[in-house]
């Protein structure tokens, strides 16, 4: 079973290249971010950062990039981009029905309002084991970068909704 970061973008991100994403990840202090998420050990972080590679992905399901941070035999993080209006609508409907239905409050209203302007959806697929290693850290940083570029919202693996304002993630809606 997979876990997902979903980025609902109000501006297109399709111009982002593997080089752009690599440069953005190169600016991240992964030691601090990993520590904040409970991943200890400089050697663990150093290995992942040393192996970090972003490459274009090929596939029929909207695969956009593969992000590798472990040996080639291991599952990469897969980044998808959906720009087709029908697929975007499908993703937004799923978000409304599965993650926002029956919820009330200011955060819900903010998320729903932002979703009305979405033009593309990027999603990062993680294997369950990647939730416990540097995959979670790296995927979160990719999501933050895409949300910044695409003026978007992030739904994280714990079903919390975030906006990125001036490069800083801000929680809009916590778990239900």
Secondary structure as UniProt FT lines:
FT   STRAND          2..9
FT   TURN            14..15
FT   HELIX           18..26
FT   HELIX           30..36
FT   TURN            37..38
FT   HELIX           42..51
FT   STRAND          53..56
FT   STRAND          63..68
FT   TURN            72..73
FT   STRAND          77..82
FT   HELIX           85..94
FT   HELIX           95..100
FT   TURN            101..102
FT   HELIX           106..115
FT   TURN            116..117
FT   STRAND          120..127
FT   HELIX           128..132
FT   HELIX           134..149
FT   TURN            150..151
FT   STRAND          153..155
FT   TURN            157..158
FT   STRAND          161..165
FT   TURN            166..167
FT   STRAND          168..173
//
